[in-house]
Amino acid sequence: AIIWRLIGRVQFHHNPGVYEAGGSGFENELTDSLFDVRLRYQEQMDAVFGRYTVPEERPYCGKLPSAQRKANAPAVVFPIGEYNLVNLMAEIVDAYCEFVPKICRPGSDGHYGSTVEYDVFTVQALGRRIHYGAFYVSERKYRDAPDFYRDLIESGDAGAVMSALMRPEVEEKILRRVGEKAAALQACKSPSRAFLQPEAVSGFFRDVVIPLTREGEVLYLMNRSR
């Protein structure tokens, strides 16, 4: 889902105006950008439909409406009391906004609505992937070696927990796979479509997605009820 969203996003120019504070064009939105407003409206609707009642779906915005329905119960009932102790959406949004000008053509093309729509869906896909790792993957690692991780956690040494969680060989496979997938999805490239460089995707996963996932894993484990 992330790669598809990124491929969709590069079809539009950078459109820096959509990220300018106070530039949303909404009469009563004097400080937020168009991206900020689009994301907030999306999250408000998602909150009502229960999106944030599952751990891997974390919101960027605060003060969202209460869920009117609950999503399906998570497959794992975490022993953590509050999902929002692990929320990396601010870091995800910042990293994504820094990444966009590296993959998109510079300047503006006027397609601001489509631009922020892809932006919102991309950061949500990133958030889902990173928080899934933070909760489910770290919980699996903990359950595979509970005594080992319990000792590290009780020592309060987050750096040691981070080192224990690292799987360089797995991360290399992920980077190779996402690069190959980005290339495969664009194998029948039309001359009229912009191309998302596979190396850029691999680099984004290496520099942002994997480190933030590990950060989330550490945050989860350090707050885990033992």
C-alpha positions, 0 to 999 in steps of 0.5 A: 500500500505504501509503494502504491501511494508513493507512485500515485503521489509522484504523478503530481508536482511537489506543490509546496503551497499545500504545506504552507501554514495559513495557506489552506484557502479555508476561511476559518483556517488561519494557521493550518496548511491545506495538508493539515486541514485535509488530514484533520478532516480525514482523521475526524471522520476515521475516529467516528468510524472507530479507526483509532480503537485498534493499536496500529492505527494512531492519529496525528491530530488531537481532540478527535471525536469519540468512536461511534463504533468499534473496529474488530478487536486486535488479534493480540490483546496487549498488556499495555494500558494505553495505545497512545503511549506509542504514537509516532505520527508526528515523526512520520508526517515530518519525515514524509513531508521532507521526502516528498520534494526528493521524489516529486517534480519541483514547482506547482501543477495546480492539482492541490486537492489530489496532492493532499489526498495522496499525502494523507493516505500515504502517511496513514499507510506509513503509520499503520505499517510502523505501528504494526511493527511497534506493537505486534512485532515487538510483542512477538519478539518479547514472547519468544524470549520473555526473560531476556527482554524482561531483564533488559526492560527492568534495567531501564536501558533503552539502548540495550533493548534497541540493540537486541531488537535489531535484525540486520539480515531481515532489514536487508531483505526488506530493503531489497524487497521494497526496491524490487516491488517499486520496480515491478509495479512500474514495469509497464511504465507509460511515457505520460507517467512519472517514475518513482525511483526504486532506490528512493523507496529503499532509501526511505525505508532504510532511513525512516521506516525501519528506524521509526519502527524500531523506535516504536518497538522500544517505546512499546517494550519500555512501557509494557506491563510485565 
